[in-house]
Amino acid sequence: MLDGAPWCTLCYTDLRAPAPAAPVQSAAPVPAAEPTLPAAAHGTAAAPAPSPLTGGVDLLDPALDAPVVAARHAAVRAPATWPCSSCGTAVELDHDSCPVCMTSFLAGADPAASVDLPLVGSLRPLTATKSSRVWLMIGGTVAVSIVLTVVLSLIGLLL
């Protein structure tokens, strides 16, 4: 709540000093109070009284401003798990290793990726050393450059 604010920003309670009661000399009839809605079946309270800030006119829709009640029929989600690569047990994400066989997360995973190209086969023997990987990248760059040069030359001849 801010100091000097005319109402509470959380509950909209009027924080101004009440105006002195003055006799009202009007010929207009005083409107009757609106009936309040009955309490809902889920144990919520009845609709709130109209706000004094709006002069007795309720600008809020009681059906939309009622408290949200969680659905009773909503299914409870199971905790997220990962499958153990050794015994197949579903282990919760809180654990780094399987509580049954003590195998760590992704223990059997191969750190080197396996790349198999059609007509070439596996590239793993070609990537055994750092220099062989560099030569493989240089060869791939030259091959892609040649293919792009031929394709763009043919497109230039057609146009």
C-alpha positions, -999 to +999 in steps of 0.1 A: +000+000+000+013+034-009+013+062+016-013+088+007-031+065-018-069+069-019-074+031-018-054-001-011-039-014-043-043-050-032-079-052-019-093-018-031-103-008+004-112+030+006-084+046+027-098+082+026-114+097+056-151+092+057-170+122+045-192+139+072-228+128+070-248+156+055-286+155+051-295+147+015-322+168+000-330+150-033-362+142-049-348+111-066-358+078-051-330+058-034-324+025-053-330-007-035-300-028-026-293-055-051-296-090-039-264-109-033-256-141-050-258-173-029-226-190-019-212-214-045-212-251-041-174-252-036-175-232-004-168-198-018-182-167-001-211-147-014-205-119-038-188-088-022-208-057-015-206-029-041-176-007-038-181+027-020-157+043-046-182+038-074-212+053-055-229+020-049-228+008-085-211-025-087-188-025-118-175-060-113-190-092-125-194-116-095-192-147-117-159-136-132-144-122-100-152-152-079-121-170-065-107-197-088-111-232-075-089-259-088-106-286-107-112-317-086-111-340-116-076-328-128-052-357-131-021-355-109+011-356-130+037-382-123+072-368-117+095-366-147+119-395-150+148-408-170+153-444-180+184-462-165+206-475-194+216-505-174+185-519-156+157-499-173+143-484-140+125-451-143+146-427-121+133-393-110+153-363-123+164-354-088+188-383-088+221-384-108+224-421-106+201-451-105+192-461-069+188-497-080+221-504-098+240-472-091+246-465-128+251-428-135+230-408-159+240-416-195+268-439-184+267-460-215+266-431-240+293-429-265+311-396-264+321-397-301+292-393-325+288-418-352+285-404-387+275-427-415+273-412-450+257-430-479+282-444-505+311-435-480+302-454-448+314-446-414+336-415-409+349-426-375+381-441-388+388-408-407+383-388-375+408-406-353+433-378-350+430-340-350+449-336-383+427-361-400+396-342-389+411-309-402+418-326-436+383-340-437+369-305-431+391-290-458+381-317-483+344-311-475+348-274-480+365-279-514+338-304-525+309-280-515+327-251-532+331-270-565+294-281-564+282-246-558+304-232-585+291-256-611+254-251-601+257-213-601+276-213-635+247-234-650+221-210-636+241-181-650+241-197-685+204-203-684+196-167-675 
